[in-house]
Amino acid sequence: MEFILFSSRISEDLKNYLGQLNYSQIGVIMDSNTSIHCYPSIAEALPIAAKIYAFPAGEANKNLETCSLIWKWMTIEGFDRKSLIINLGGGVTGDMGGFCAATYKRGIRFINIPTSLLSQVDASVGGKLGIDFHGYKNHIGVFTEPEAVIISDLFLKTLPETELRSGYAEIIKHGLIRNSNYFHCLKVEGWQNQPWRDIIEKSVAIKKEVVEKDPKESGLRKILNFGHTVGHAFESYYLNSSDHLLHGEAIAIGMICEAYLSHKKLGLSHEELNEIVQMLKSIYGKFNIQKEAISSIIELCSQDKKNEGKTINFSLLKQIGDCDYNISVKNEEIEESILFYQSLN
């Protein structure tokens, strides 16, 4: 498992960590937003000869075309097998920068410095790397763990509230799948004012415990996908539309739909279903789904990575804090769950 450091002095801690490593050169991969808001916080910790690459921000750029530009940059700059990459940014940067590092010359080392709440509690931990392909979310990728993940809640001050809210969805998910006490401690009113450092550490501990038991997602790790089968389908469908959904916004929809499926398939109580629905609705509101979108969203569910053959597999809740996986769900049941979401007031 990768080394995880929670830092309140990001520049100093990064400099100390780099001082313990042997490398031929350093490259920093980030996006156009992170280069402005976050890079200055670590610049002093880097050697003068460090190379930087910034790509246009946004999930729409997490694709092979951007990877090709990154690999070209690494090649031109002469990165060798002993080079080190630092991925500075949110989930898109960690996913794609890590993927590029893990595949360049059959793999070079990389460090993740996640700057969004979403990447701090989820994407940067666990070694899942990937890019989107032909509209399918994280369709191409590998499992490769970073050398280290350095997490600083100071970066959260650079985020708009919509990005904080997006990351909060994954925190809610961690409570739902693994720890009911944690779920019930999370704020609904005034959720923006949290002891973020404590919450991030608790969420990372939950994910780390699951990943250590099942690094390659052959079983238990699948529970981390609760809300993601339907959620990723929504995210993919609306990716290039004017109704674009942030990851957490899509996962919030997915968790409501999949909580409904949990009630139907695994006996999640009506009371707990309502509790989940009310919490998510109060934070994320209600998204308007066009009728004509539903069949396409169901089709996108068929491309989920947990599927086996033509069977669509879900991770669903037996109760809050207890999640099961490899639950087969039919297309008409997925449609029913989306119609349930649509029917909410």
C-alpha positions in Angstrom: 0.0 0.0 0.0 1.2 3.5 -0.8 2.6 5.8 1.9 0.0 8.4 2.9 1.0 11.6 4.6 -1.5 14.2 6.0 0.3 17.5 5.8 -0.4 21.0 7.2 2.9 22.2 5.8 2.8 21.0 2.2 5.9 22.7 0.9 8.1 21.7 3.8 6.8 18.1 3.9 7.2 17.6 0.2 10.7 18.9 0.3 11.6 16.5 3.1 10.0 13.6 1.4 11.8 14.3 -1.9 15.1 14.5 0.0 14.7 10.8 0.9 14.3 9.7 -2.7 16.7 9.0 -5.6 15.5 10.2 -9.0 17.1 11.4 -12.2 14.6 14.3 -12.7 11.1 15.4 -11.6 8.1 16.3 -13.7 4.9 17.9 -12.4 1.6 17.2 -14.2 -1.4 19.5 -13.4 -4.3 21.2 -15.0 -4.8 24.8 -16.0 -6.6 25.6 -12.7 -4.1 23.9 -10.4 -1.2 25.6 -12.1 -2.6 28.9 -10.9 -4.1 28.1 -7.5 -2.0 25.2 -6.2 1.4 25.0 -7.9 2.8 28.1 -6.1 2.3 26.2 -2.8 4.8 23.5 -3.8 7.1 25.3 -6.2 9.8 26.1 -3.6 10.0 22.4 -2.6 11.0 21.4 -6.1 14.5 21.3 -7.7 15.1 24.2 -10.1 15.3 21.7 -13.0 11.8 20.3 -12.4 9.7 20.2 -15.6 6.0 21.1 -15.6 3.1 20.2 -17.9 -0.4 21.7 -17.6 -3.3 20.4 -19.6 -6.8 22.1 -20.0 -8.9 21.5 -16.9 -12.0 19.2 -17.0 -13.1 15.6 -17.3 -13.7 16.1 -21.0 -9.9 16.2 -21.4 -9.2 12.9 -19.6 -8.6 11.0 -22.8 -6.0 9.3 -25.0 -5.4 12.6 -26.9 -4.2 14.3 -23.7 -2.2 11.3 -22.7 -0.5 11.3 -26.1 0.5 15.0 -25.5 1.8 14.1 -22.0 3.8 11.1 -23.2 5.3 13.3 -26.0 6.3 15.9 -23.4 7.9 13.2 -21.2 9.8 11.9 -24.3 11.0 15.4 -25.4 12.1 16.3 -21.9 14.1 13.0 -21.7 12.4 11.3 -18.8 14.0 8.0 -18.1 13.0 5.0 -15.9 14.4 6.7 -12.8 12.4 9.8 -13.2 9.6 10.9 -10.8 6.3 12.4 -11.6 4.2 14.5 -9.2 0.5 14.6 -10.0 -0.8 17.9 -8.6 -4.6 18.2 -8.9 -7.9 16.6 -8.6 -9.2 13.2 -9.7 -8.7 13.9 -13.4 -5.0 14.7 -12.8 -4.4 11.8 -10.5 -6.1 9.3 -12.8 -4.5 10.5 -16.0 -1.1 11.6 -14.7 -0.8 8.3 -12.8 -1.9 6.3 -15.9 0.7 8.1 -18.1 3.5 7.5 -15.5 2.5 3.9 -15.1 2.6 3.2 -18.8 5.6 5.4 -19.9 8.6 3.1 -20.5 6.6 0.3 -18.8 6.2 2.4 -15.7 8.0 5.2 -13.7 7.4 6.3 -10.2 4.8 8.9 -9.3 3.5 10.8 -6.2 -0.1 12.1 -5.9 -0.8 15.5 -4.3 -4.6 15.7 -4.4 -6.0 19.2 -4.3 -9.8 18.6 -4.4 -11.8 17.0 -1.7 -12.9 14.3 -4.1 -9.4 13.3 -4.9 -8.2 13.5 -1.3 -10.9 11.1 0.0 -11.1 8.8 -3.0 -9.3 9.1 -6.3 -5.7 9.5 -5.1 -5.8 6.4 -2.8 -5.8 2.8 -3.9 -3.9 2.8 -7.2 -6.7 2.9 -9.7 -5.7 4.8 -12.7 -7.6 5.4 -15.9 -9.0 7.6 -18.7 -12.3 7.9 -20.4 -12.7 6.4 -23.9 -15.5 7.0 -26.4 -17.8 8.3 -23.8 -17.2 5.5 -21.3 -15.9 6.6 -17.9 -12.5 5.2 -16.8 -12.7 2.6 -19.6 -8.9 2.3 -20.2 -6.6 2.0 -17.2 -4.3 0.0 -14.9 -3.8 -0.7 -11.2 -0.5 0.9 -10.0 0.0 2.4 -6.6 1.8 5.8 -6.2 5.0 6.0 -4.2 3.2 8.3 -1.9 0.0 10.4 -1.4 0.5 13.7 0.3 -2.8 15.2 1.5 -3.2 18.8 2.6 -6.6 20.2 3.6 -5.1 23.7 3.0 -5.9 23.1 -0.8 -9.6 23.0 0.0 -9.5 26.8 0.5 -8.9 27.1 -3.3 -12.1 25.2 -4.2 -15.6 26.6 -5.1 -18.4 25.2 -3.0 -19.7 23.1 -5.9 -16.4 21.2 -5.9 -16.5 20.7 -2.2 -20.0 19.4 -2.5 -18.9 17.0 -5.2 -16.2 15.5 -3.0 -18.7 15.3 -0.1 -20.7 12.6 -2.0 -17.8 10.2 -1.7 -17.5 10.8 2.0 -21.2 10.0 2.4 -20.7 6.9 0.4 -17.9 5.7 2.7 -20.3 5.9 5.7 -23.1 4.1 3.8 -20.9 1.2 2.7 -18.8 0.6 5.8 -19.6 2.7 8.9 -23.1 3.7 10.0 -21.8 5.8 12.9 -19.7 7.8 10.5 -22.6 8.3 8.2 -24.8 9.5 11.0 -22.2 12.0 12.2 -22.0 13.7 8.8 -23.6 17.2 8.6 -26.6 17.9 6.4 -27.2 21.5 7.6 -24.1 23.6 7.3 -22.1 20.7 5.7 -19.6 23.3 4.3 -18.3 23.9 7.8 -16.6 20.6 8.7 -13.5 19.5 10.6 -12.2 18.5 7.1 -8.9 17.1 8.3 -10.7 14.6 10.6 -13.2 13.7 8.0 -10.6 13.2 5.3 -8.5 10.9 7.6 -11.6 8.8 8.5 -12.6 8.4 4.8 -9.1 7.6 3.7 -8.9 5.0 6.5 -12.1 3.3 5.3 -11.0 3.2 1.7 -7.5 2.0 2.7 -8.8 -0.8 4.8 -11.0 -2.1 1.9 -8.2 -1.7 -0.7 -5.7 -3.5 1.4 -8.0 -6.5 1.6 -8.7 -6.6 -2.1 -6.1 -4.5 -4.1 -7.3 -5.6 -7.6 -11.1 -5.4 -7.0 -11.7 -9.2 -7.3 -14.3 -9.0 -4.5 -14.7 -6.7 -1.5 -13.3 -3.6 -3.2 -16.3 -3.6 -5.4 -18.3 -2.1 -2.5 -16.5 1.2 -3.2 -18.5 1.4 -6.4 -21.9 1.8 -4.5 -23.7 4.6 -6.4 -21.3 4.4 -9.3 -22.9 2.1 -11.8 -25.9 4.4 -12.3 -23.8 7.5 -11.3 -21.1 6.9 -13.9 -23.8 6.4 -16.5 -25.3 9.8 -15.7 -21.9 11.4 -15.6 -21.0 9.9 -19.0 -24.3 10.8 -20.6 -24.2 14.4 -19.6 -20.4 14.9 -19.9 -20.5 17.1 -23.0 -23.9 18.7 -22.5 -25.0 22.0 -21.0 -26.4 19.9 -18.1 -22.9 18.7 -17.3 -22.7 16.9 -13.9 -19.7 17.0 -11.5 -18.7 13.5 -10.4 -20.2 13.8 -6.9 -23.5 15.2 -8.3 -23.8 12.2 -10.6 -22.9 9.8 -7.7 -25.5 11.4 -5.5 -28.1 10.5 -8.1 -26.6 7.1 -8.4 -26.7 6.5 -4.7 -30.4 7.4 -4.5 -31.2 5.0 -7.4 -29.0 2.3 -6.0 -30.5 2.7 -2.5 -33.8 2.1 -4.1 -32.4 -1.1 -5.7 -31.0 -2.0 -2.3 -34.5 -1.8 -0.8 -36.0 -3.9 -3.6 -33.2 -6.5 -3.9 -31.5 -6.8 -0.5 -34.2 -5.6 1.9 -32.7 -2.2 2.9 -35.4 -0.9 5.2 -37.9 1.7 4.0 -36.8 4.0 6.9 -33.1 3.8 5.9 -34.0 4.3 2.2 -35.8 7.5 3.2 -33.0 8.6 5.4 -30.5 8.3 2.5 -32.8 10.0 0.0 -33.5 12.9 2.3 -29.9 13.5 3.1 -28.8 13.4 -0.5 -31.7 15.5 -1.8 -31.1 18.2 0.9 -27.5 18.6 -0.2 -27.6 17.9 -3.9 -31.2 18.9 -4.8 -33.1 17.2 -7.6 -31.7 16.8 -11.2 -34.2 17.0 -14.0 -33.8 13.8 -16.2 -35.2 14.0 -19.7 -37.4 10.9 -20.6 -35.4 10.3 -23.8 -32.2 10.0 -21.8 -33.2 7.0 -19.7 -32.6 4.3 -22.3 -29.2 5.6 -23.1 -28.3 5.8 -19.4 -29.3 2.2 -18.9 -27.2 1.2 -22.0 -24.2 3.0 -20.4 -24.7 0.9 -17.2 -24.0 -2.2 -19.4 -20.4 -1.0 -19.8 -19.7 -0.9 -16.1 -16.4 -2.6 -15.2 -18.0 -4.9 -12.5 -20.2 -6.6 -15.1 -19.6 -10.2 -16.2 -20.7 -11.0 -19.7 -24.2 -9.5 -20.2 -25.0 -9.5 -16.4 -25.0 -6.0 -14.9 -23.6 -6.3 -11.4 -24.2 -3.8 -8.6 -22.9 -3.1 -5.2 -25.9 -2.6 -2.9 -26.7 -2.0 0.7 -28.2 -4.5 3.1 -28.3 -1.7 5.6 -26.5 1.5 6.2 -22.9 0.5 6.9 -23.2 -2.9 5.3 -22.7 -3.3 1.5 -22.8 -6.4 -0.6 -21.5 -6.8 -4.2 -22.0 -8.8 -7.4 -25.8 -8.3 -7.2 -27.3 -8.9 -10.6 -29.8 -6.2 -11.7 -32.0 -6.3 -14.9 -32.4 -3.3 -17.2 -36.1 -2.9 -16.2 -35.0 -2.7 -12.5 -32.5 0.0 -13.4 -35.2 1.9 -15.2 -37.5 1.5 -12.2 -34.8 3.0 -9.9 -34.4 6.0 -12.3 -38.2 6.5 -12.3 -38.1 6.4 -8.5 -35.6 9.2 -8.5 -37.7 11.2 -11.0 -40.8 10.8 -8.8 -39.2 12.5 -5.8 -40.7 15.8 -4.8 
